[in-house]
Structures are given as C-alpha cells and as structure tokens.
Amino acid sequence: MSETSTATPTDPTDPTDPTARTARTTYDVVVVGAGFSGLYMLHRLRGLGLSAVVLETGEDVGGTWYWNRYPGARCDVESMHYSYSFDPELEQEWEWTEKYPSQPEIHAYLRHVAERHDLRRDIRFRTTVTGARFDEAAGRWRVSTEGETGGELEARFLVTAVGCLSTPKQPEVPGLETFRGEWYHTGAWPEEHVDFSGKRVGVIGTGSSGIQLVPEVARDAASVTVFQRTPNFSVPTRNGPIDPDLVAHVRENYPQIRQEARRSGFGVPLPPPERSALEVSAEERERYLHEQWSKGSVTAVLTSYNDLLVDADANHVAAEFVRDRIREVVDDPEVAEVLCPRDFPFGTKRPCMDTGYYETFNEDHVRLVDLRRTPLESVTPAGVRTSDEEHELDALVLATGFDAMTGALLGMDIRGRDGQRLADKCRDGPTSYLGLAMAGFPNLFTITGPGSPSVLSNMAVAIEQHVEWIAAALEHLESTGTALIEADPASEAEWTDHVRESAAGTLHMEANSWYLGANVPGKPRVFMVYVGGVGVYQDVCDEVAAAGYKGFELSA
C-alpha cells in the first residue's frame, strides 16, 4: 500500500529484542490503544498486508480491562456476548466461568487473544502518545510519543482505539493532597492487592464503579462511609456460575446470535419490544416488569416496553418499579429513600448493575452520607469534611468516573490540516462523520468515536463493526490507488445534527449524564452518542461504503 509495506506486513525485527523492536519508525498505520479495539484492529491490518504498530500506555493489553481492576469490577454484558466473533474456534474453546465476566477474567481473555494471534510483537507498551500532526506535504501523520520506546513515528493512517471511558476524572474537592491515609481512583487501580482489613474506608461516588466496589470493600473494612451526591438506578446481576445449557445453546447458534446482536438496538440479541407500558393494565405491567427484573439484565428491563426512553409517563412507572425494589431491600426507610434516584428518568444515564449493593446498607458498619443534605467541603489530613462533620478515614476511594467519550481523544494534541487542533475543533462539543472520522483530519479514524452508538450498546459489537468498516475502507483505498480519505464538512455537520436531534427526541436530554459531558465542569453540554440503535447505525455505515464512501472526500 505504500513504500513502507513492501517487505513484510509486520515489524521485521526480532520481537524478543526491545532495542531492535523500537528501531522502526515508519508504518502504514499507527494504532493508539491495546484494548478490545486496538487488538482487533491490529489483527485486521495484518490481514490486509499493512505494516502497523500499536502504542499502549499500560504495561499489558486490555485497555479498560487493564486499568479498571478495582474490587468488584465486572462487565454489564453477559459473558457469552462480550467477546470477539472473528475467531469461531475461540468462540467454541474459551470457557467463561460466570454469567457476567469479572475484570480478571476479561483481562485473561484479552491476554489469550493477544497470545493466540501473536499480537504482542507489534505492540509498544509503556508508550504514551503525546501528539500527532498531519504533514500535508507528505500526506502522513507524525506521531510523537514518550515512555519506554519514545520518539516520533510516521504513518499514512492514524487510528485511535483509546476507548470511551479511559481518562479518570478527579473530584472537584480541595485538599486531596493533604490526606494522610492511602487513596485510590477506581479508573487507575494498582496491580497489587489492596488490603482494607480493619480500616475505615470512605468511597466518593455512586456510579457504576462505586456500586460494584462498595460491597467488596465492606467485606473486610472496619467501616465504610459512602458519600453520595446523586443516587443511580441499579439492577441486580443475579450473577453466578455460567449455565452449561446456555453455553451449549449459544455455541451451537453463535452465527445467528451474533447477527441478531448486530441488528439489535443495544448490541445484544433481544427481540424488540412491541407494546407501550401505558397500554396494559397496572397488574399486567407489574407482573411483566417483575419477570424482566428477575433476569438480572439491564437491557431486559429497558426493553420491557417500547416507550420507556421516549415517554415520560411510561418511564415514570418503570422508574417507580425500580425504586420499589430498592425499598424492598433496604431495611431503613430513610436510607432507602436517599438511595432512590428521582432527578432523571430511568435509563437516561447508563443503568448500573450490582451484586448486593443495596443489601450492604443493612450492615451496621456501612453508612450512607447524603451530600445533597450535607455537601462535601474538602478532603482533610484526617479524612473528609462535609458541612456538618469531619469523617475520619484510613483510606479513601475515588469512584468519580471519567472524562467520557472525548477525554483520551482530545488529550493527545492531535493536529490536522493547517495545524488545527482537534481540541479546538471540538471546543463547543465533538463533531464527526459517523463517529468514525472528522473533517480537517485526513486519514484519521476513531473507533467508537463521538457520534456512534458506542456506550449505548454492547461495546464488543460496536468495536467489531467499526474495526471491520475501517479495514474495508483501507482495502478500498488500496484497490483504487487512493491516498487520502477525509470526512466532508457538510456531511459531518449533517451527521452531527442528526445525532443531536435523535437524542432530543428521547428522555436522555433530561439527565445530567456523562453522555452529555455534564460530569466534567466546563465541558460543553452536547449529547455525544448516537441513540438510533446498533442495527440502524450499521445500515447507515454500510450504505455510505456501498455508495463509494459517500460523505467522504477521496483523493489520489
């Protein structure tokens, strides 16, 4: 495809020699990130005969599932569906142990994929991308890095596989540096075991990571104080050993199941709901919601009826059903009410999944602090100060989430035509064409970028669809002798408007969610995810490609 790929599709140096492995500086493609996206992208690039290198800040593959190793970390998509489909033999061979996979198990799976397909020899670990500049005269990207294998690399194409939840967000609370105890962020948990035995532990944040972590910490800690500003809806996983009959059924029908997932709304094989929550009796609705609730699945509850995300009255009955489940579990009525979300419709923030979260508040050594009533003022040397008291702690956990969707992408100082910074282009919110490319940034592709379904779906499905589309686009460029591909500004503007108009037709806009960037002070409030569904989105992408990459500017 270029002068850099005439010898071999991969780095020809000895992969066991770190010095030799870093000698090469010119590639067809530089991929940033070695998680689910980066690993599959590298595999597909090799299949095209392209030279490629993956740059990874961490010390191992895994991405999200390398860094998020806090106690209780678990995926909210069932094991049999949260995996690659490109290797049919692996589908049949890999043995998942639980209904919902834990972080260690997902990480082990990704490590196995890397070994199975010999991917590590083209990955540079402990290497961080600090900047990328498009050289218009040469038609190439100049990628600056630092770390163990720092330096500048050159490539025709730049593919970001940095993930949607990759940049940990610190709390807007002063004094953390004065704290005399130990503190951790769930998004950057240490590899070594953290022992909370006999310690007074504080947890700030009750999103997904906090909800998963609290029951685990409570097992060993002398006391746990949970600081909650905004309660979240959470569905019990009903997790346990994976059902052998389910495994056999899925393995036997994997091709059909994978296809159904790609045609679905959320990237999981569920039939679309056909009824409104308001067209059935209260008794029938209660019975059916209980049936869906018992499945231990976020999507099962969300797809109980077809209007939960578009009709406020329909959503209210579902939200009240979930609040009643909280009241059933938590013994203290006052604590139960504090744990009940009321500020946003059910499902308009990504619902959490838990294993015994609400039950934990029935234990004598677990305390809930309502920051709406007594705001958090500062972290002190001894603990955390709220408006009414100082909570003395030995350890503090920040479960404060991420600068989602754009944090990692805009943190790399990417510069396109005329030196335009991507961060400046996205100053008023990210714009993209299909969440795959951006005008003014030729030969740059963003896997699960802003403007795609990404976090509103099974990420494994969203990632595979994007990687395969990008690979097909690169193959098209090769076969037609095309040097550059770039999103057309008008097409980008039209798609960005469509993404935001689609969200405006739902209840999503009523929530101050990280989908909107509302959790990061100063971040533009724009909805960054496409709500049209995985199947609809795939159709759009396929139609664009079939029409000769309509909406893109291609040049020799």
PADO-96386 format. One line per 8 residues: number of its first residue (from 0); for each residue x negated, y, z of C-alpha. Coordinates in steps of 0.1 Angstrom, whole numbers, plus 5000, padded with zeros to 4 digits. Each point is the difference from the previous one (the first is absolute). Layout:
NUM = X/Y/Z  ...;
//
This chain:
0 = 5000/5000/5000  4970/5023/5004  4963/4999/5000  5000/4989/5036  5018/4967/4994  4979/4984/4972  4980/4977/5023  5024/4986/5026;
8 = 5034/5009/5015  4986/5001/5035  4968/5013/5017  4973/4978/4985  4976/5004/5030  4995/4974/5027  5030/5003/5024  4980/4988/5029;
16 = 4975/5028/4997  5015/5033/5014  4973/5021/4983  5006/4984/4966  5037/5002/5004  4999/5038/5004  4977/5006/4971  5028/5003/4974;
24 = 5017/5034/4998  5020/4999/4968  5033/4980/4996  5031/4999/4979  5021/5003/5032  4995/5012/5035  5027/4988/5025  5003/5016/5034;
32 = 5012/4976/5027  4998/4963/5006  5034/4992/5014  5029/4982/4982  4998/5025/4971  4963/5001/4995  4994/4963/5001  5027/4993/4974;
40 = 4988/5029/4978  4965/4987/5000  5012/4965/4990  5020/5014/4971  4972/5022/4988  4977/4970/4999  5026/4982/4978  4998/5029/4976;
48 = 4962/4998/4998  4994/5034/5016  4972/5008/5024  5014/5011/5033  4990/5008/5035  5022/5004/5031  4990/5025/5027  5011/4993/5035;
56 = 4994/5020/5032  5006/4970/5023  4977/4970/5006  5023/4975/4985  5030/4996/4976  5035/5005/5012  5008/5038/4998  5030/5006/5023;
64 = 4996/4965/5014  4963/5006/5008  5005/5032/5020  5034/4994/5016  4989/4972/5023  5017/5013/5032  5017/4974/5022  5033/4989/4985;
72 = 4993/5013/4965  5023/4982/4976  5015/5004/4966  5038/5007/4996  5003/4979/4969  5002/4962/5004  4968/4980/4994  5012/4981/4969;
80 = 5007/5032/4982  4971/5021/5012  4973/4985/4978  4986/5000/4965  5019/4983/4972  4971/5000/4974  4985/4968/5013  5026/4972/4999;
88 = 4977/4975/5016  4993/5023/5029  5038/5004/5005  5003/4962/5004  4969/4996/5022  5000/5028/5025  5015/4991/5033  5018/5028/5018;
96 = 5006/4992/5037  5027/5026/5010  5032/5014/4985  4984/5035/5000  4962/5000/4995  4978/5016/5027  4971/5023/4991  4974/4972/5006;
104 = 5018/4977/4977  5004/5025/4972  4964/5010/5003  4989/4964/4999  5022/4996/4968  4983/5030/4983  4966/4987/5010  5008/4967/4985;
112 = 5012/5016/4967  4967/5020/4999  4980/4968/5004  5022/4979/4977  4996/5024/4971  4964/5010/5008  5010/5037/5004  4975/5011/5027;
120 = 4970/5002/4976  5017/5031/4984  5010/5017/5032  4978/5025/5018  5009/5000/5036  4992/5028/5025  5002/5024/4971  5023/5031/5001;
128 = 5011/5020/4970  4994/5037/5008  5009/5014/4966  5007/4993/4964  4996/5024/4971  5012/4996/4965  4973/5009/4975  5019/5012/4970;
136 = 4970/5001/4976  4992/4964/5007  5036/4988/5006  4989/4983/5032  5005/5001/5037  4971/5009/5023  5007/4984/5034  4980/5011/5031;
144 = 4996/4977/5029  4983/4997/5033  4992/4972/5023  4980/4968/4997  5000/5002/4962  5005/5037/4996  4992/5020/4968  5018/5010/4968;
152 = 5018/4975/4977  5013/5005/4965  5030/4984/4984  5025/5005/4972  5029/4993/5023  5007/5007/5037  5027/4979/5018  5010/5009/5035;
160 = 5012/4971/5021  4998/5018/5033  5034/4991/5013  5030/5020/5012  4993/4997/5038  4962/5004/5002  4992/5033/5018  5007/4998/5037;
168 = 5017/5031/5014  4989/5014/5033  5026/5015/5024  5004/5037/5001  4991/5000/5037  4969/5018/5015  4976/4984/5024  4994/4966/4986;
176 = 4962/5005/5001  5002/5006/5037  5016/4967/5009  4977/4979/5022  5016/4967/4991  4999/4980/4968  5022/5009/4971  5009/4984/4967;
184 = 5020/5007/4968  5021/4972/4986  4989/5008/4965  4963/4996/5008  4999/4973/5026  4966/4985/5010  4991/4966/4988  4990/4988/5035;
192 = 5028/4989/5025  5014/5028/5021  5008/4988/5035  5028/5019/5017  5001/4976/5030  5009/5019/5032  4998/5034/4984  5025/5029/4999;
200 = 5007/5004/4963  5017/5029/4982  5014/4997/4965  5009/5031/4980  5023/4993/4971  5029/4977/4994  4998/4993/4962  4993/4966/4986;
208 = 4966/4996/5015  5010/5011/5034  5031/4978/5000  4978/4970/4990  4973/5008/5025  5019/5008/5032  5012/4964/5008  4964/4987/4994;
216 = 4984/5025/5023  5026/4995/5027  4990/4963/5003  4967/5009/5017  5001/5036/5011  5007/5010/5036  5024/5027/4986  5011/5013/4967;
224 = 5013/5035/4995  5016/5006/4966  5002/5036/4989  5029/5003/4975  5009/5031/4981  5022/4985/4973  5016/4965/5005  5001/4978/4970;
232 = 5024/4973/4988  4984/4965/5003  5013/4966/4990  4988/4968/5018  4978/4978/4978  5012/4968/5016  4965/4989/4991  4987/4965/5005;
240 = 4983/4971/4983  5008/5000/4963  5028/4976/4989  4986/4971/4980  5032/4997/4980  4998/5037/4991  4964/4995/4989  5009/4970/4978;
248 = 5029/5019/4985  4981/5031/4992  4970/4981/4985  5023/4980/4978  5017/5032/4987  4972/5025/5001  5003/5012/4964  5037/5008/5003;
256 = 4996/5015/5035  4972/5022/4988  5020/5012/4971  5030/5007/5022  4978/5021/5023  4988/5021/4971  5035/5006/4989  5013/5009/5034;
264 = 5003/5034/5018  4975/4994/5028  4977/4974/4985  5014/4970/5018  5024/4974/4985  5033/5011/5014  5033/5003/4982  5012/5036/4996;
272 = 5029/5009/5023  5033/5005/4983  5023/5014/5027  5002/5033/5019  4998/4999/5038  5032/5020/5000  5021/4977/4979  5001/4972/5026;
280 = 5016/4998/5034  4981/5009/5031  5002/4964/5011  4987/4986/4967  4972/5027/4999  4989/4991/5035  4999/4963/4992  4980/5005/4969;
288 = 4975/5024/5015  4994/4974/5028  4994/4974/4974  4975/5022/4982  4984/5011/5033  4994/4964/5010  4978/4994/4970  4973/5022/5015;
296 = 4994/5021/4968  5000/5037/4994  5012/4995/4964  5028/4977/5010  5015/5027/5022  4994/5028/4975  5016/4981/4972  5030/4989/5020;
304 = 5021/5025/4981  4993/5021/4969  5006/5035/5015  4979/5000/5032  4974/5024/4985  5024/5022/4981  5031/5004/5021  4997/5016/5035;
312 = 5031/4983/5014  4989/4966/4988  4966/5006/5014  5014/5011/5033  5018/4967/5007  4967/4981/4992  4980/5023/5022  5024/4996/5029;
320 = 4999/4962/4995  4962/5002/5005  5003/5023/5030  5023/4975/5016  4974/4973/4996  4976/5022/5019  5025/5006/5027  5005/4962/5003;
328 = 4964/4993/5006  4988/5029/5022  5013/4996/5036  4998/5036/5011  5027/5020/4981  4981/5033/5002  4968/4984/4985  5021/4983/4973;
336 = 5015/5034/4990  4966/5016/4998  4989/4971/4977  5030/5005/4977  4992/5021/4968  5025/5027/4992  4980/5025/4980  5001/4983/4966;
344 = 5021/4974/4981  4990/4963/5003  4975/4990/4973  4990/5035/4990  4967/4995/5019  4985/4966/4993  5017/4978/5027  4976/4983/5024;
352 = 4999/4963/5008  4991/4988/5035  4994/4970/5021  5014/5008/5035  4996/5038/4999  5033/5009/5017  4997/4972/5024  4967/5014/5012;
360 = 5018/5029/5016  5017/4976/5024  4966/4993/5016  4992/5019/5032  4965/5011/4989  5012/5016/4967  5012/5036/5000  5015/5021/4973;
368 = 4993/5037/5000  5024/5021/4979  4979/5028/4984  5032/5017/4989  5008/5007/5036  4965/5004/5014  4977/5010/4971  4965/4988/4997;
376 = 4976/5029/5009  4965/4986/4999  4977/4971/5005  4980/5006/5032  4968/4983/5014  5023/4978/5021  5028/4992/4975  5029/5018/4984;
384 = 5018/5031/5012  5036/5006/4992  5021/5030/5011  5010/4983/5033  4970/4979/5010  4965/4986/4993  5000/4963/4991  4967/4985/5011;
392 = 4987/4974/4976  4970/4978/4994  5005/4996/4963  5020/5018/4973  5013/4987/4967  5009/5024/4972  5027/4984/4979  5005/5032/4981;
400 = 5001/4986/4964  4985/5013/4969  4997/5029/4975  5020/4978/4977  5000/4997/4962  4975/5028/4993  4976/5001/5030  4974/4977/4985;
408 = 5005/5011/4964  4996/5037/5007  4972/4994/5024  4975/4990/4973  4996/5034/4983  5010/4987/4965  4996/5026/4973  5014/4998/4965;
416 = 4999/5022/4969  4985/5035/5005  4989/4989/5035  5036/5000/5013  5002/4984/5035  5027/4974/5004  5007/5015/5035  5007/5034/4984;
424 = 5023/4984/4974  5019/4983/5028  5001/5031/5022  5038/5002/4998  5004/4963/5000  4987/4972/4978  5010/4998/4964  4995/4970/4978;
432 = 5012/4981/4970  5015/4967/5013  4977/5001/5030  4973/4987/4977  4983/5030/4985  4998/5038/5003  4997/5027/4973  4966/5016/4999;
440 = 4983/4969/5013  4991/4978/4969  4993/4963/5005  5010/5001/5037  5026/4975/5012  5016/4999/5034  5012/4966/5013  5033/5005/5019;
448 = 4995/5038/4998  5025/5026/5010  5031/4998/4977  5001/4962/5000  5022/4976/5021  4969/4989/5021  5010/5002/5037  5037/4997/4993;
456 = 4993/4964/4988  4980/4969/5006  4965/5015/4994  4986/4967/4986  5026/5002/4972  4995/5037/4994  4962/4995/4998  5001/4971/4976;
464 = 5023/5019/4976  4977/5031/5000  4968/4980/4996  5014/4980/4971  5013/5032/4983  4967/5017/5004  4982/4970/4986  5023/4998/4970;
472 = 4994/5038/4994  4963/4995/5000  5003/4970/4976  5021/5023/4977  4973/5027/5001  4974/4974/4990  5020/4985/4972  5008/5035/4985;
480 = 4966/5016/5005  5015/5026/5023  4976/5018/5024  5023/5020/5022  5034/4996/5016  5016/5028/5019  5035/5008/5013  5018/5026/4980;
488 = 5008/5030/5022  5036/5001/4988  5005/4963/5007  4984/5004/5034  5023/5029/5009  5031/4981/4987  4991/4968/5020  4992/5020/5032;
496 = 5033/5017/4997  5018/4967/4995  4983/4985/5031  5011/5029/5022  5035/5002/4985  5004/4963/5006  4991/5004/5037  5024/5030/5003;
504 = 5029/4977/4991  4993/4979/5031  4999/5005/5037  4962/4998/5000  4998/5038/5000  5017/5002/5034  4970/4984/5018  4967/5017/5009;
512 = 4981/4970/4988  4965/4994/4988  5016/4994/4966  5004/5037/5000  4967/5008/5017  5019/5013/5029  4977/4984/5026  4970/5021/4989;
520 = 5001/5037/5010  4996/5022/4969  5006/4972/4975  5025/5009/4972  5034/4986/5006  5007/4981/4968  5012/4964/4997  4971/4980/4987;
528 = 5015/4966/4992  5023/4989/4971  5033/4987/5015  5014/4985/4967  4988/4965/5009  4973/4976/4988  5019/4985/4971  5011/5033/4986;
536 = 4966/5015/5003  4983/4970/4983  5024/5004/4971  4990/5037/4996  4963/4991/5001  5005/4972/4974  5019/5023/4977  4972/5026/5002;
544 = 4974/4974/4990  5022/4985/4973  5004/5034/4984  4962/5004/4996  4996/5016/5035  5026/5026/4995  4994/5030/5023  4962/4995/4998;
552 = 4975/5018/4979  4977/4976/4983  4968/5012/4982  4971/4984/4982;
//
